[in-house]
Amino acid sequence: LPPDSSGCGVKYPGWYDGEMPTHTSQQMEGRYCFVIPQHKDPCHTAYTEEARVRMCEDGSFVYHWPQVINDNGGYCVDSDVCEAVKPLAEDWRSIHHVTEGTTYHSDRLKGWFSFTTGYRMMPEAPPPYRGSCGTRYPGYLKGGHPTPAEGMVQREVCFRRDEERSESCQGSEEIMVQSCGDGSYAYRFRSAISEAAYCVDGKMVTCSPPVVRAKYGANAAITCTTSSNQGFDSSEVEWTKLDDVNLPDASLNKMTISEDKLVVKISDITDPY
């Protein structure tokens, strides 16, 4: 795949376009291409060179490299994109974050990125609200996420129109996606649409009562609903004592919750005050 125009530490990064050998001593022929920012084609015929690649006994490859196009060019080496991603940690990217007004976030991203909040993945359906993800045109992924076995795949990002429950796209973008195997994904973004941003999927937990108050050793019955099918997490509820003094974080492991009735039992908590 062609690298970003600013990749590999050179002005004109070079990459191999062709089939790779699959067994020892096999030699394949292809071409070396150079990414030129002023050309949309990442393998413009005016900036290509013939290439030869051979596989070694240890699984590595040797390349016959001609001279680069000029002093601003260079050959790139492939790497694991999951180790080179830039984090996207903004809370406003959540599909449940709704912007009210006329000020919208607008992404200007180029390169490989991953989400570090929510489910660490893009939604696969249109975000539910107008103004979701802090932007006018929220972006979601079409075609689903790849499995680790599928490797790197091409997908489409749809930026939903500024209409309630609309599934039509204000604009779209072809991106590359790869599973990182730990539940996160690497996305290669090239955003170019004004007042549009990439969303992250997540859930919204609503509990009644929203603040649970119980004496030590007592049971507190609560009802919780979630916008996701990935379950209820007790750490997402605000737990307090009867006198409204916040419990220490360490107290969460002293609570037991009934999965069927969502009954909380608070016990064996040391009062820190």
C-alpha positions, -999 to 999 in steps of 0.1 A, spaced: 0 0 0 12 35 -7 25 54 24 13 88 34 29 117 15 47 127 46 58 92 56 92 76 59 109 108 67 113 119 31 94 142 7 87 115 -19 83 81 -1 88 50 -22 68 18 -21 67 -16 -39 38 -23 -62 36 -59 -71 33 -95 -59 57 -107 -32 75 -140 -35 61 -168 -13 89 -193 -12 127 -194 -9 147 -182 -39 116 -172 -58 120 -138 -75 91 -116 -84 90 -85 -105 70 -53 -99 76 -16 -98 87 10 -73 64 39 -70 69 73 -53 41 93 -37 42 128 -52 19 152 -33 7 171 -64 -4 139 -81 -35 120 -70 -22 87 -85 2 72 -58 20 54 -87 22 80 -114 40 64 -145 64 93 -146 78 84 -112 82 46 -113 111 22 -115 114 -15 -123 116 -37 -92 129 -72 -84 123 -89 -51 137 -123 -38 127 -143 -7 155 -155 16 157 -187 36 150 -169 68 118 -153 54 132 -119 48 134 -102 14 161 -86 -7 153 -59 -32 171 -46 -62 168 -9 -58 176 16 -86 185 51 -78 157 71 -63 140 99 -84 160 126 -66 176 136 -33 141 141 -18 130 105 -24 136 74 -4 124 38 0 101 29 29 100 -2 51 67 -17 62 57 -19 98 28 -29 121 3 0 118 -11 -9 152 22 2 168 23 35 148 -12 48 153 -19 82 169 -46 81 197 -80 98 194 -91 104 230 -116 132 228 -148 126 247 -169 145 222 -164 117 196 -189 95 214 -221 89 195 -239 99 227 -222 133 228 -246 158 212 -236 193 202 -263 219 204 -258 251 185 -238 261 155 -202 253 165 -191 219 153 -159 199 155 -142 194 121 -115 168 116 -84 174 96 -67 140 101 -43 122 78 -25 90 87 -32 60 110 -53 65 141 -70 45 168 -97 54 194 -90 51 231 -125 58 245 -158 40 243 -156 6 225 -125 18 207 -142 13 174 -163 33 149 -201 28 149 -213 6 121 -247 23 118 -257 60 116 -253 78 149 -286 82 166 -289 119 171 -285 151 152 -253 167 164 -238 134 175 -201 132 180 -198 169 184 -201 176 147 -226 184 120 -218 154 98 -209 124 121 -188 97 104 -196 59 108 -181 28 91 -199 9 64 -191 -27 57 -182 -38 92 -149 -42 110 -124 -69 99 -113 -98 120 -76 -103 129 -75 -131 103 -88 -107 76 -59 -84 81 -61 -49 64 -93 -42 45 -108 -12 26 -140 3 39 -162 33 34 -168 60 60 -202 77 55 -207 112 70 -243 113 78 -264 143 66 -276 168 91 -311 152 93 -327 131 120 -323 93 114 -309 100 79 -288 72 63 -277 92 33 -242 105 32 -232 142 30 -199 128 18 -179 96 20 -143 85 22 -125 53 14 -102 42 43 -81 13 53 -89 -6 86 -70 -33 105 -78 -52 136 -51 -49 163 -63 -81 180 -69 -64 214 -104 -51 206 -91 -19 190 -86 -10 154 -63 10 133 -79 34 108 -62 52 80 -80 85 77 -78 112 50 -105 137 62 -114 165 38 -151 174 46 -158 205 65 -178 202 98 -174 164 97 -157 142 123 -151 105 130 -172 90 157 -165 63 183 -191 38 194 -200 34 230 -229 28 254 -250 50 276 -261 36 309 -292 50 326 -301 39 361 -330 45 383 -324 59 409 -293 74 393 -276 75 427 -278 44 448 -278 49 486 -276 19 509 -265 12 545 -236 -11 550 -248 -47 547 -281 -37 531 -295 -43 497 -303 -16 472 -326 -25 443 -319 -5 411 -330 -7 375 -305 0 348 -309 1 310 -281 4 285 -280 15 248 -257 -14 241 -259 -52 241 -225 -55 257 -239 -55 292 -240 -34 324 -209 -23 342 -214 -16 379 -185 9 379 -205 32 357 -230 39 385 -224 66 411 -223 47 444 -228 66 477 -235 59 513 -268 68 530 -253 101 542 -242 111 507 -205 106 515 -188 92 484 -175 57 487 -138 52 479 -130 36 446 -117 5 463 -152 -2 477 -164 -14 442 -148 -48 447 -169 -52 479 -202 -50 461 -221 -79 446 -247 -75 419 -274 -100 410 -273 -104 372 -310 -111 369 -325 -85 393 -296 -60 396 -296 -60 433 -266 -44 449 -253 -57 483 -228 -33 500 -208 -49 527 -174 -49 546 -166 -14 537 -142 6 560 -153 41 566 -123 63 557 -137 93 575 
